[in-house]
Amino acid sequence: MENKIKYDTAFTESFGIDESALDDLEYESITEWDSVGHMGLIAEIEEAFDIELEIDDVIDFSSYVKGKDILKKYKVEI
């Protein structure tokens, strides 16, 4: 469960949102998740899990749910 906390915290701290908004969260669905916010989120996630996402995965990271699937590729289970 620790990974889920890290993952959720990356979103809540990057965007200043409540955990209750995470399940439906998608890129550009909130003002904070623009291209600059996206890179901040990616940096938070890479630091939290000590990984470096490939550029294609950074581009495909389009929602809270999609991000969980992408992280499986890096052996991070949420």
N, C-alpha and C positions, 0 to 999 in steps of 0.2 A: 504493500500500500504506500510505501514511502515514495515510489516513483510517481504515483498519481498526485501526491501532495506537491512534489517538485514541479510536475507538469502544470498543475493548476496554478501554482504560485507564479510561474513564468508568465502566464496569461494575466492573472489578476494584478501583478505588479507592473507589467509592461503597459497595460491598458487602463489601470485604475478602475477595474470593474469588479462586481460581486461574483462569487462562484456560481450563483444561481443562473447567470447568463451564459455560462460556458457551453453547455450541450448544443445550443443552436448557433453558436458563434461561427461566422464565416468572414473571410477576407472582405474588407470594405463594408461589412454590415454595421460597423460602428466607425465613427470619425477617427478614432485613435488607431484603427488597424488600416492604415494607408501604407504606402511603400516604405516610408521611414519607420513607422511603427512595426512593420513586418520584419525589417532587419534587426530592430531592437529585440523583438520576440525571439528570432532565430538565435541571436547572440546569447540571450538568457537560457534558452533550451540547450544550446551547445555547452555552455558553462555548467549548467546544472547536471548534465549527464556525461560530461567530459568526452564529447564526441565532436566531429566536424561533418556537417551535412554536405552532401554533394550538391552542386548547383541545381541539378534537375529536381532534387528533393526540396530545396529551398523554394523553387518556383511552384512545385506541386503542393506545397504546404498551404492549402487554401481554406482550411477550417480546423476547428478544435478536434473533430472526429477524424478527419483525414490525417492530421498530425500524429495521432496514435498509431495509425497504420504505417506511416512512414518510419516512425521510431522502431517498429518491430524489425525493420531491415538492419538496424544498428544494435539489435539484441536488447532493446529497452522495452520491457513490457509494462504497460500502464494498466 
